Amino acid sequence: MISQMYAGDIYRRSWRGTYINNIDIDIEKTYNYEIGYRNKTNFFYYDISVYQLDRKDVIGKSTGNYAATDGDKELYYDNIADIQNIGLELSLNSDKTKDIFFVFNYAYLDSKYTSYDKFTQILEGEDTATNYDLSGNAVPRISKHTAYVEGNYKIIPNLILTADVNYRSSQFADERNLIKINAYSVVNLRAKYNIKLYGFDMTLFAKVDNILDKQYSMMPRVTGDRNNDGIYDIGDMGLTVNPGRVYVAGLSIKY
């Protein structure tokens, strides 16, 4: 908070503009309401919860955290937005002492700006920044649906084979909700063998992550007209490239 209140003294100037101090920032507040239930049956354990998490007076840059602006603008940190998160989480787990057992996790999250009227952008060729009211927009880089399914098979008591699938639904890459990234799922496979040798607990493991070599965007983000073509589109997106199929093998020892 100190670095945000005195950004003019600490950061001073960047390619976006000149920072100034703002000591009149309200404390960001979070209100969380949650209810849950946990139980077990003859076949599996389960728990479910629903919640609402409200963030008030979110602190960010005066032009928006990820907004591109002209280089002559005065920048400062301020209370720029309110965010509401409504979610549901469900978990199912079968008996891990059995030869075959599973894990299932699902989450639903509706995250949106309930107030955000200080977002500005400037595109190549424009003289002034345009202000946008993003109230009601979805918070970017958040999928409404995520799921994880894991199946385990004890081939012999010390050897476990595991396959899992991670799924994420579509998400927006930008605050204006103009650029959407498609849903994706990733399949992984791993094996683990536990042994005791010379009094040490040892685990041999091998795994293949993303066995289908699925290409997908990790942390996609669009902050403005990055390629300076005067068009705000997916060509301006920055992202972390996933490594594709990955092979890993190793040995761990506990003593």
C-alpha angles and dihedrals in degrees: 000000000000092000090050096048092048100034090133091062095040106036101018103170135014136166088271095057143279121319120224131189123263115184094172097082117136119225112264110244132203126198118191127190118182140165126182146172131209129189144137137229133195089275109036149357119245142180132182132188137179123199148170120211118188122193114197128194094007108200119231145129115309091242094047127281095265102024123127114223140170116280096245097062123115110240129199139156118256143150098285108166152005120227130198122199121192116182151163128206126194129183130184124183129176126209108295092201090070124090090244121037138154144206125209126182127176131178132186117194127178106188120177143156110254089185129014116138101148101074113125134179137178124199129205110283095022120116099205136033119254120227120221131193105219097180108142095022122129116255106251126245092028122114118211091216129039126167138179125194123184129182123191131193124188101212089182127355094270099036122074126182116200132189122183140178126207117198131189124180123222121298138189119251095202141045092240090059093229098122119056126190118213125246119262142185130205127205121208133184129196142167129204129192120190121202138163115225128174089346094307126118106230132184125196113197141176130180143175114210118203093007092182090055091235115189114217141151119259117204095349113197136178115192102168143305095333096166092047096230095129092247126105105214145117089293088075094058123122119199147160110255114229114233095234118219112007129190120204132176131171153141128242125194128196120199 
